[in-house]
Amino acid sequence: MRTTIRGYTLMRWLPAVAWLAVIFAFSSIPGDSLPSTTIDLTSVAHVAEYAILATLLVFAVGGRRVTIALALALLLACSLYGVTDEFHQSFVPGRTPDPIDWAMDTAGAAAAIGVLAVVRKRRP
């Protein structure tokens, strides 16, 4: 049985909500437990995390076309979650909030939304 609110199937939102939980879990890992590498992959990780989030949110709203208003609303939602994610890290041992991480979060979401807008515009 599908439950809908204003035409949106709640099942479409489950992947996005689950991914929000994954991001929260990643942010809960203490700094001394994070793997150290010779290459700093944190920016790539932030871009990827939020590109996935934006993609799942586009899926959740179920729109065939990504309008400018929808793109801005989704980008704002992702960016605001990025702010809360950075704030959350201020309470995790060995982690600190970083505006550059937030910028990478927002950039990843913007890139995914832009790609999806172009792809969905070209689809018949």
Helices and strands as residue ranges (DSSP letters): E 4-5, E 8-9, H 10-27, G 31-33, H 42-61, H 68-89, H 99-122
